[in-house]
């Protein structure tokens, strides 16, 4: 479960970095880049919450 929790954090960070880079590179008008990074962040958050709850249930 620890790896799943880290995967969630990595997905959130990648999504945030893509959003910041797209802003500075001028890609913020592209719905594909913005939507993709938003979906990545949401999926990462869901995975992180799921992994955290599974770890709590074991204790």
DAVENSUL-V500041 format. One record per backbone hydrogen bond with DSSP energy under -1.0 kcal/mol. CO is the residue of the C=O (numbers start at 0). NH is the residue of the N-H. If there is no record, write none. Layout:
co->(CO CO)
nh->(NH NH)
//
This chain:
co->(0 1 2 3 4 5 6 7 8 9 10 11 12 13 14 15 16 17 18 19 20 21 26 29 30 31 32 33 34 35 36 37 38 39 40 41 42 43 44 45 46 47 48 49 50 51 52 53)
nh->(4 5 6 7 8 9 10 11 12 13 14 15 16 17 18 19 20 21 22 23 24 26 29 33 34 35 36 37 38 39 40 41 42 43 44 45 46 47 48 49 50 51 52 53 54 55 56 57)
//
